[in-house]
Amino acid sequence: MAFGAASAFLFGTTVVVGRNLARADLPFEVSLGVPFSLGGVLLLAGLAAARRPAIPAPGEWRWILFLGVVVYGVESAFFFSGLERGTAAAVTLLFYLYPAAIVLFEIPLRHRLPSALTAGAVALSIAGAATIVLSKGSVDITGAGIGFTLAAAVMFTANLLVSERTVHVTSSVTAAAWLALGTGVGQLAWGMTAGSLADPSGHWWALLGLAAVRAGAFVFMFAALRRLGPADTAVTLTLEAFFAVLLAAAFIDEPISSPQAVGGAAILAAAVIIARRPEAEPVEIAAPPP
């Protein structure tokens, strides 16, 4: 669980840094594309310095680039499209349905029902995230915004499920490097096509810091997937909401309210359930006939 919590902490850090970049009115193709690209380059440079393999395993590199350029890139576009049509609270609330989506998708994929503790942890983490989000402000979103945000949640679900099933041999660092690079190049290419790129001068230190944080978040996410699986990783990643609240209180003067504290406690409880639950076998269900 430690790898998932570390990934959630780093993703929560990106929320605080990203808010400052958003105030500078940088288009998301720049605030996402530049840090992801730089993060991928930093990880590849680290692999080269350590003389470790920098190329994904045969048969896996296509999936990793697909996840970066297509799945994660499209998810980001859907998420920001949702933000254009609804409040941040509403969009975040809908997006955090992804742990439940993963549990539902895994039923037909694995032909088994989740254990009671896993299902309970998912419900608790979603309730905690919802409590934190609802305490931040109004919940208002258009029908199109709901569609875009739910599509983003489905794409993130696909990211975790496909990663867990296709990336087995490639190291977590190498996979994270190419996932970040693929995502960044895809965002910048889209911005160039749409004519929405802007000069990031004056924000290079923030972008470089964001690059390092995002790269680390991807490394820990892959490490967590290999140890926990998609559903349990999704639960621990909801700690992002809890960490974002703590970091915002510490660095950008956003005090923690009582509902946020309650929501954070619920997410922490869900993470503890995942970490300490016994390894009970989930309930098998009959596979459909061929």
C-alpha positions in Angstrom: 0.0 0.0 0.0 3.0 2.3 0.6 3.6 2.7 -3.2 -0.1 3.6 -3.8 0.0 6.2 -1.0 3.2 7.7 -2.3 1.7 8.0 -5.8 -1.4 9.6 -4.3 0.7 12.1 -2.3 2.6 13.1 -5.5 -0.6 13.4 -7.5 -2.0 15.5 -4.6 1.1 17.7 -4.9 0.3 18.3 -8.6 -3.0 19.8 -7.5 -1.4 22.5 -5.5 1.3 23.3 -8.2 -1.3 23.0 -10.9 -3.5 25.6 -9.2 -0.7 28.2 -9.4 -0.2 27.4 -13.1 -3.9 27.7 -13.7 -3.9 31.1 -12.2 -1.3 32.0 -14.9 -3.9 31.1 -17.5 -1.7 28.5 -19.2 -3.7 26.2 -21.5 -3.9 22.6 -20.3 -2.0 21.4 -23.3 1.0 23.4 -22.0 0.6 22.8 -18.2 0.2 19.0 -18.9 2.3 18.6 -22.0 5.5 20.3 -20.8 5.7 18.6 -17.4 4.8 15.2 -18.7 7.4 15.5 -21.5 10.1 16.8 -19.1 9.2 14.1 -16.5 9.7 11.4 -19.1 13.1 12.9 -20.2 14.2 13.1 -16.5 13.4 9.4 -15.9 15.1 8.3 -19.1 18.2 10.3 -18.1 18.1 8.7 -14.6 17.9 5.2 -16.2 20.8 6.0 -18.5 22.9 7.3 -15.5 22.1 4.1 -13.6 22.8 2.0 -16.7 19.4 0.4 -16.4 17.2 -0.7 -19.4 15.5 2.4 -20.8 13.5 0.5 -23.5 10.3 -1.3 -22.5 10.2 -5.1 -22.9 9.3 -6.5 -26.3 5.5 -6.5 -26.8 5.0 -4.0 -23.9 6.3 -0.8 -25.4 3.3 -0.5 -27.8 0.9 -0.7 -24.8 2.8 1.8 -22.8 2.8 4.4 -25.6 -0.8 3.6 -26.3 -1.7 4.3 -22.6 0.3 7.6 -22.6 -0.6 9.1 -26.0 -4.2 7.8 -26.3 -5.7 6.7 -22.9 -4.1 9.2 -20.5 -4.1 12.0 -23.1 -7.8 11.5 -23.9 -8.7 11.2 -20.2 -7.0 14.6 -19.6 -8.9 16.2 -22.4 -12.2 14.8 -21.2 -11.4 16.0 -17.6 -10.7 19.5 -18.7 -13.7 19.6 -21.0 -15.8 18.7 -17.9 -14.2 21.5 -16.0 -15.2 23.9 -18.7 -18.9 22.9 -18.2 -19.1 22.5 -14.4 -17.6 23.5 -11.1 -14.4 21.8 -9.9 -16.4 20.2 -7.0 -18.9 18.6 -9.4 -16.2 17.3 -11.8 -14.0 15.9 -9.0 -17.0 14.2 -7.3 -17.9 12.4 -10.5 -14.3 11.5 -11.4 -13.8 9.8 -8.0 -16.3 7.1 -9.1 -13.5 5.4 -10.8 -12.7 2.9 -8.0 -16.3 1.6 -8.2 -16.0 1.4 -12.0 -12.8 -0.7 -11.7 -14.5 -3.1 -9.3 -17.5 -3.5 -11.7 -15.2 -4.0 -14.8 -13.2 -6.6 -12.9 -16.3 -8.8 -12.4 -16.6 -9.9 -16.0 -12.8 -9.7 -16.6 -11.9 -12.0 -13.8 -15.2 -13.9 -13.5 -15.4 -13.3 -9.8 -17.0 -11.0 -7.3 -14.9 -8.7 -5.1 -14.4 -9.6 -1.5 -16.6 -7.8 1.0 -13.6 -5.9 2.4 -12.6 -4.6 -1.0 -16.1 -3.5 -1.8 -16.4 -1.8 1.6 -13.1 -0.1 1.2 -14.2 1.2 -2.3 -17.4 2.6 -0.9 -15.7 4.2 2.1 -13.0 5.8 -0.1 -15.7 7.2 -2.5 -17.7 8.5 0.5 -14.6 10.2 1.9 -13.7 11.8 -1.4 -17.2 13.0 -1.9 -17.3 14.6 1.6 -14.1 16.5 0.9 -15.2 17.6 -2.6 -18.7 18.7 -1.4 -17.2 20.8 1.3 -15.3 22.9 -1.2 -18.2 24.7 -2.9 -21.2 24.4 -5.1 -21.9 21.4 -7.3 -23.2 22.5 -10.7 -22.6 20.9 -14.0 -24.2 20.6 -17.4 -25.3 17.4 -19.0 -22.3 17.5 -21.4 -20.0 18.1 -18.5 -21.3 15.0 -16.8 -20.7 13.0 -19.9 -17.1 14.3 -20.3 -16.3 13.7 -16.7 -17.6 10.2 -16.6 -15.7 9.5 -19.8 -12.6 10.7 -18.1 -13.3 8.4 -15.1 -13.8 5.4 -17.6 -10.5 6.3 -19.3 -8.6 6.3 -16.0 -10.2 3.0 -15.2 -9.0 1.7 -18.5 -5.5 3.0 -17.8 -5.2 1.0 -14.5 -6.8 -2.2 -15.9 -4.8 -2.2 -19.1 -1.6 -1.3 -17.3 -2.0 -4.2 -14.9 -2.7 -6.7 -17.7 -0.1 -5.7 -20.2 2.9 -4.3 -18.4 4.6 -7.2 -16.5 8.3 -7.3 -17.5 9.2 -3.7 -18.0 10.4 -2.0 -14.8 8.2 0.6 -13.1 10.6 3.4 -13.8 11.0 2.5 -17.5 7.2 2.2 -17.9 6.6 5.5 -16.1 9.2 7.2 -18.3 7.5 6.3 -21.6 4.0 6.7 -20.2 4.9 10.3 -19.2 6.7 11.0 -22.4 3.9 9.6 -24.5 1.3 11.7 -22.6 3.3 14.9 -22.9 4.1 14.6 -26.6 0.5 13.7 -27.3 -0.8 16.8 -25.4 1.7 19.1 -27.1 0.9 17.7 -30.5 -2.8 18.3 -29.8 -2.1 21.8 -28.7 -0.1 22.5 -31.9 -2.9 21.1 -34.0 -5.5 23.2 -32.2 -3.3 26.3 -32.1 -3.6 26.6 -28.4 0.0 26.4 -27.3 1.3 29.4 -25.3 4.8 30.6 -24.1 5.4 29.2 -20.6 8.2 31.7 -19.9 8.3 32.7 -16.3 6.9 29.3 -15.1 9.8 27.0 -15.9 10.7 26.2 -12.3 7.0 25.3 -11.5 6.8 23.2 -14.7 10.1 21.4 -13.9 9.0 20.7 -10.3 5.7 19.4 -11.7 7.6 17.2 -14.1 9.5 15.5 -11.3 6.4 15.1 -9.2 4.3 13.6 -12.1 7.2 11.2 -13.0 7.5 10.0 -9.5 3.7 9.5 -9.2 3.7 7.3 -12.3 6.6 5.2 -11.0 4.8 4.5 -7.7 1.5 3.9 -9.5 3.0 1.1 -11.6 4.7 -0.4 -8.5 1.4 -0.3 -6.6 -0.4 -2.0 -9.5 2.0 -4.9 -9.5 1.5 -5.5 -5.8 -2.2 -4.6 -5.2 -4.0 -4.9 -8.5 -6.3 -2.3 -10.1 -9.1 -2.1 -7.5 -6.9 -1.8 -4.4 -4.6 0.6 -6.2 -7.6 2.8 -7.1 -8.7 2.9 -3.4 -5.2 4.0 -2.2 -5.1 6.6 -5.0 -8.2 8.3 -3.6 -5.8 9.5 -0.8 -4.9 12.1 -3.4 -7.9 14.1 -2.2 -6.8 13.9 1.4 -3.2 14.9 0.6 -4.3 17.8 -1.7 -6.3 19.2 1.2 -3.4 18.9 3.6 -0.9 20.5 1.2 -3.3 23.3 0.3 -3.7 24.1 4.0 0.1 24.1 4.4 1.2 26.0 1.3 -1.6 28.0 -0.2 -3.5 29.1 2.9 -6.6 27.0 2.5 -7.7 25.9 6.0 -9.1 22.4 6.6 -12.8 22.3 7.4 -14.5 19.8 9.7 -16.1 18.0 6.7 -12.8 17.7 5.0 -11.3 16.2 8.1 -14.1 13.6 8.3 -13.7 12.8 4.6 -10.0 12.4 5.0 -10.5 10.1 7.9 -12.8 7.9 5.8 -10.2 7.7 3.0 -7.5 6.8 5.5 -9.7 4.1 7.0 -10.3 2.6 3.5 -6.6 2.5 2.9 -6.0 0.8 6.2 -8.6 -1.8 5.4 -6.8 -2.6 2.1 -3.4 -2.7 3.9 -4.5 -4.9 6.8 -7.2 -7.2 5.4 -6.5 -10.9 5.2 -5.8 -12.4 1.8 -9.2 -14.0 1.4 -10.2 -15.4 -1.9 -13.0 -13.4 -3.7 -16.2 -15.2 -4.7 -15.8 -17.0 -8.0 -18.7 -16.7 -10.6 -19.3 -19.0 -13.5 -17.6 -18.1 -16.7 -19.9 -17.7 -19.7 -20.0 -20.7 -22.1 -17.6 -20.4 -25.1 
